[in-house]
């Protein structure tokens, strides 16, 4: 059952274990409509597990998770209608051209005028010149842009990006950042996981740090900076980077 004026993403006390390994240990978070929410964490922190639960690919062991007010466990069909997921590796058919990939997805979503949808996406993501080339000839950045384009065919309300720039060079990473910002500007809600602290710093409206299965910090970049020790002023006040904040918070938590 859907709740009135529900947050796009709401998570309360979420738990998940694999046999004896407890991956999520009571995760709480909320994501506001039209915002970019970055989930930071080291390898094994539980980021991908959380995304899989939110996208109905895994069932939680405890707690609740809801998308637009629909519980991911009891109403998965309603959840899937509202979301799209781009995983760590581009899910594109390399034998097909960029245009053919887009037409195929538009047809699978039963959209009218799939060729027109494909053309609009090619233009929007700067892929028109390469539209009729096989995807196997695309650069890493082009493949990732096509992958995101495929994900938003049909205009999902919420987009999950699981480490979207892994393996990309700096120029391609910046291209993807531009695309993500543009999506949020259209009102789409974006939750992205990343290990690149600069990525979260550049993109996110709010940032949460997932460490050892728990959210240990959650706020805007300005709010997280306040948790960092005051800079010592000699000649120039040095503001902490998000990387310094991340390492300081994790270090403090481990010391506890």
C-alpha positions, 0 to 999 in steps of 0.5 A: 500500500502506498503512503501519501506524499511518500519520499522516493526512497525510505529505508528503516532498520534494514538488515541483510546477511549472507550465511554468517556474514552480516552485511547490513546492520540496521541501515536508515536513510531517506532520499528526497525527490529530484535530488542526487544522493551519494552513498560512499563506502569501501569495498564490502561496505554493503553498498551494492547489497543495499541497491539490490534490495532497493531495486527488488533483486534481493529480499531484506532479512529485516527492517523495511525499504520503500520506493514511492511508498511501496514496500520493496518486498511486498509490492515489487511490481509497483517498485519496478515501474518507478525505477531503473538501475545502471550497474557497475558494468555497462549492460549494452549489446555490443553486437548491435549499434547504439540506435538498435540498442535503444530501439530494442529497449523502447520496444521492450517497454512497449513505448510508442514510436521506438525509433523516435525515442531512440533518436531523442536519446541519441541526441540528448546523450551526444551519441548521434554521430556514433548512432549506427556504429556497433557498440563494440567500437565505442569508448568506455565513456560512450558505452556508459552514456549509452547505458544510462540512456537505456536506463531512462528510456520510459522516464523512470522516476528514480535512477540507481547508479551503482558505481557508474564511473568505475574504470573510466578515465577522468574525461569520460568520468566528467562526461557522466557527471554532466549527464547525471546532473542533467537528469536531476535537473529534470526532476529525476531522483538519483541514488548513486554509490561510489568509491570516488570521493570527488564524484560525491563532492561534485554531484551529491545534494546529500552524502551518506557514508556506509561503513561496516554495514551501518550509516555512520554519517549522513548530510550535506557536504557542508554538514559533514565538513562541520564534523571535521576538526577546525582548520588551524589558521596560519596564513591560509585556512585550508578547508577539508576535502571530502576524502579527509572527512571520509577517512576521519569519520571512518577512523574515529568509528573504528577507534570506538 
